[in-house]
Amino acid sequence: ELQDTPAELTREDWYGIFARELSEGKWWQVVYDLEVCGSSVRSQHESNRGDQFYQGWLDYIYFARMACVGVQDALTDSERSRIYSDGDALPNEWHPSDHLPVAAIFSWK
């Protein structure tokens, strides 16, 4: 017999569901769930078809008592165009991961 009372999830249950989905590579499900709850996690770049691409920043470089003198672009202009203009996505045949490198050059102040 079905109960009329909705199931209640604890915060740990909720995090566990997200962790399992992410460990299985189902990041799009987490994006959907967060959007249903009112979070906007998609970028504002739109393809010619009107689709939106997910773009998130998860990696940071923290520094102190140094000056950042250069950073590496994660994508070339051509790669960026293939993703945002041509509708390509990561991972793909030319970049086998959805993670992009984070690199910077620092000097002592």
MARTOR-86105 format. One record per residue (C-alpha): residue in one letter; residue number from 1; z negated, y negated, x negated. Coordinates in Angstrom, 1 decimal. Layout:
N
<kolro code="a" pos="NUM" up="Z" north="Y" east="X"/>
...
! end
This chain:
109
<kolro code="e" pos="1" up="0.0" north="0.0" east="0.0"/>
<kolro code="l" pos="2" up="1.0" north="-3.4" east="-1.3"/>
<kolro code="q" pos="3" up="-1.7" north="-6.0" east="-1.7"/>
<kolro code="d" pos="4" up="-1.2" north="-9.5" east="-0.3"/>
<kolro code="t" pos="5" up="-3.2" north="-11.1" east="-3.1"/>
<kolro code="p" pos="6" up="-1.1" north="-12.2" east="-6.0"/>
<kolro code="a" pos="7" up="-1.9" north="-10.6" east="-9.4"/>
<kolro code="e" pos="8" up="-3.8" north="-12.8" east="-11.8"/>
<kolro code="l" pos="9" up="-3.0" north="-13.0" east="-15.4"/>
<kolro code="t" pos="10" up="-5.4" north="-14.1" east="-18.1"/>
<kolro code="r" pos="11" up="-4.3" north="-16.4" east="-20.8"/>
<kolro code="e" pos="12" up="-4.4" north="-13.4" east="-23.2"/>
<kolro code="d" pos="13" up="-2.1" north="-11.4" east="-20.8"/>
<kolro code="w" pos="14" up="0.3" north="-14.3" east="-20.6"/>
<kolro code="y" pos="15" up="0.4" north="-14.7" east="-24.4"/>
<kolro code="g" pos="16" up="0.9" north="-10.9" east="-24.7"/>
<kolro code="i" pos="17" up="3.9" north="-11.0" east="-22.4"/>
<kolro code="f" pos="18" up="5.5" north="-13.8" east="-24.5"/>
<kolro code="a" pos="19" up="4.7" north="-12.1" east="-27.8"/>
<kolro code="r" pos="20" up="6.2" north="-8.8" east="-26.5"/>
<kolro code="e" pos="21" up="9.4" north="-10.6" east="-25.3"/>
<kolro code="l" pos="22" up="9.7" north="-12.5" east="-28.6"/>
<kolro code="s" pos="23" up="9.2" north="-9.3" east="-30.7"/>
<kolro code="e" pos="24" up="12.0" north="-7.7" east="-28.7"/>
<kolro code="g" pos="25" up="14.3" north="-10.7" east="-29.4"/>
<kolro code="k" pos="26" up="14.2" north="-11.9" east="-25.8"/>
<kolro code="w" pos="27" up="13.6" north="-15.6" east="-26.6"/>
<kolro code="w" pos="28" up="15.8" north="-16.6" east="-23.7"/>
<kolro code="q" pos="29" up="13.3" north="-15.1" east="-21.3"/>
<kolro code="v" pos="30" up="10.5" north="-17.2" east="-22.8"/>
<kolro code="v" pos="31" up="12.7" north="-20.3" east="-22.5"/>
<kolro code="y" pos="32" up="13.3" north="-19.5" east="-18.9"/>
<kolro code="d" pos="33" up="9.6" north="-18.9" east="-18.2"/>
<kolro code="l" pos="34" up="8.6" north="-22.2" east="-19.8"/>
<kolro code="e" pos="35" up="11.3" north="-24.1" east="-17.9"/>
<kolro code="v" pos="36" up="10.1" north="-22.6" east="-14.6"/>
<kolro code="c" pos="37" up="6.6" north="-23.9" east="-15.5"/>
<kolro code="g" pos="38" up="8.0" north="-27.4" east="-16.1"/>
<kolro code="s" pos="39" up="8.6" north="-27.5" east="-19.8"/>
<kolro code="s" pos="40" up="11.9" north="-28.8" east="-21.2"/>
<kolro code="v" pos="41" up="12.7" north="-26.7" east="-24.3"/>
<kolro code="r" pos="42" up="16.5" north="-27.0" east="-24.4"/>
<kolro code="s" pos="43" up="18.3" north="-29.5" east="-26.4"/>
<kolro code="q" pos="44" up="20.4" north="-32.3" east="-24.8"/>
<kolro code="h" pos="45" up="23.6" north="-31.1" east="-26.5"/>
<kolro code="e" pos="46" up="26.1" north="-29.9" east="-23.9"/>
<kolro code="s" pos="47" up="29.2" north="-27.9" east="-24.5"/>
<kolro code="n" pos="48" up="32.5" north="-28.6" east="-22.8"/>
<kolro code="r" pos="49" up="31.5" north="-26.0" east="-20.1"/>
<kolro code="g" pos="50" up="28.3" north="-27.9" east="-19.2"/>
<kolro code="d" pos="51" up="26.0" north="-25.2" east="-20.8"/>
<kolro code="q" pos="52" up="23.0" north="-26.3" east="-22.7"/>
<kolro code="f" pos="53" up="22.0" north="-24.9" east="-26.1"/>
<kolro code="y" pos="54" up="18.4" north="-24.0" east="-27.0"/>
<kolro code="q" pos="55" up="17.3" north="-25.8" east="-30.1"/>
<kolro code="g" pos="56" up="13.8" north="-25.7" east="-31.4"/>
<kolro code="w" pos="57" up="12.0" north="-26.7" east="-34.5"/>
<kolro code="l" pos="58" up="9.5" north="-24.1" east="-35.7"/>
<kolro code="d" pos="59" up="9.4" north="-24.7" east="-39.4"/>
<kolro code="y" pos="60" up="8.0" north="-27.7" east="-41.2"/>
<kolro code="i" pos="61" up="7.3" north="-28.7" east="-44.8"/>
<kolro code="y" pos="62" up="4.0" north="-30.6" east="-45.2"/>
<kolro code="f" pos="63" up="3.4" north="-32.6" east="-48.4"/>
<kolro code="a" pos="64" up="1.0" north="-35.1" east="-49.8"/>
<kolro code="r" pos="65" up="0.9" north="-37.2" east="-53.0"/>
<kolro code="m" pos="66" up="4.6" north="-36.5" east="-53.5"/>
<kolro code="a" pos="67" up="7.8" north="-38.3" east="-52.4"/>
<kolro code="c" pos="68" up="10.5" north="-36.4" east="-50.6"/>
<kolro code="v" pos="69" up="13.7" north="-37.3" east="-52.4"/>
<kolro code="g" pos="70" up="16.2" north="-35.0" east="-50.7"/>
<kolro code="v" pos="71" up="16.7" north="-32.5" east="-48.0"/>
<kolro code="q" pos="72" up="19.2" north="-29.7" east="-47.4"/>
<kolro code="d" pos="73" up="21.2" north="-29.9" east="-44.2"/>
<kolro code="a" pos="74" up="20.8" north="-26.6" east="-42.4"/>
<kolro code="l" pos="75" up="24.4" north="-26.6" east="-41.3"/>
<kolro code="t" pos="76" up="27.6" north="-28.0" east="-42.7"/>
<kolro code="d" pos="77" up="29.6" north="-30.5" east="-40.5"/>
<kolro code="s" pos="78" up="32.1" north="-27.7" east="-39.8"/>
<kolro code="e" pos="79" up="29.3" north="-25.3" east="-38.7"/>
<kolro code="r" pos="80" up="27.6" north="-27.9" east="-36.6"/>
<kolro code="s" pos="81" up="30.9" north="-28.6" east="-34.9"/>
<kolro code="r" pos="82" up="31.5" north="-24.9" east="-34.2"/>
<kolro code="i" pos="83" up="28.1" north="-24.7" east="-32.5"/>
<kolro code="y" pos="84" up="27.9" north="-28.0" east="-30.6"/>
<kolro code="s" pos="85" up="31.6" north="-28.5" east="-29.8"/>
<kolro code="d" pos="86" up="33.2" north="-25.1" east="-29.8"/>
<kolro code="g" pos="87" up="30.5" north="-23.2" east="-28.1"/>
<kolro code="d" pos="88" up="29.6" north="-20.8" east="-30.9"/>
<kolro code="a" pos="89" up="25.9" north="-19.8" east="-31.2"/>
<kolro code="l" pos="90" up="23.5" north="-18.3" east="-33.8"/>
<kolro code="p" pos="91" up="23.4" north="-15.5" east="-34.8"/>
<kolro code="n" pos="92" up="27.1" north="-14.8" east="-35.3"/>
<kolro code="e" pos="93" up="29.5" north="-13.4" east="-37.8"/>
<kolro code="w" pos="94" up="29.2" north="-16.3" east="-40.2"/>
<kolro code="h" pos="95" up="25.4" north="-16.7" east="-40.0"/>
<kolro code="p" pos="96" up="23.6" north="-13.4" east="-39.1"/>
<kolro code="s" pos="97" up="20.3" north="-15.0" east="-38.1"/>
<kolro code="d" pos="98" up="19.2" north="-17.6" east="-35.6"/>
<kolro code="h" pos="99" up="16.9" north="-19.1" east="-38.3"/>
<kolro code="l" pos="100" up="18.2" north="-21.8" east="-40.5"/>
<kolro code="p" pos="101" up="16.9" north="-22.6" east="-44.0"/>
<kolro code="v" pos="102" up="14.4" north="-25.4" east="-44.6"/>
<kolro code="a" pos="103" up="14.7" north="-26.9" east="-48.1"/>
<kolro code="a" pos="104" up="13.6" north="-30.2" east="-49.7"/>
<kolro code="i" pos="105" up="13.2" north="-31.7" east="-53.1"/>
<kolro code="f" pos="106" up="10.0" north="-33.6" east="-54.0"/>
<kolro code="s" pos="107" up="8.9" north="-35.8" east="-56.9"/>
<kolro code="w" pos="108" up="5.4" north="-36.8" east="-57.9"/>
<kolro code="k" pos="109" up="4.5" north="-40.3" east="-56.8"/>
! end
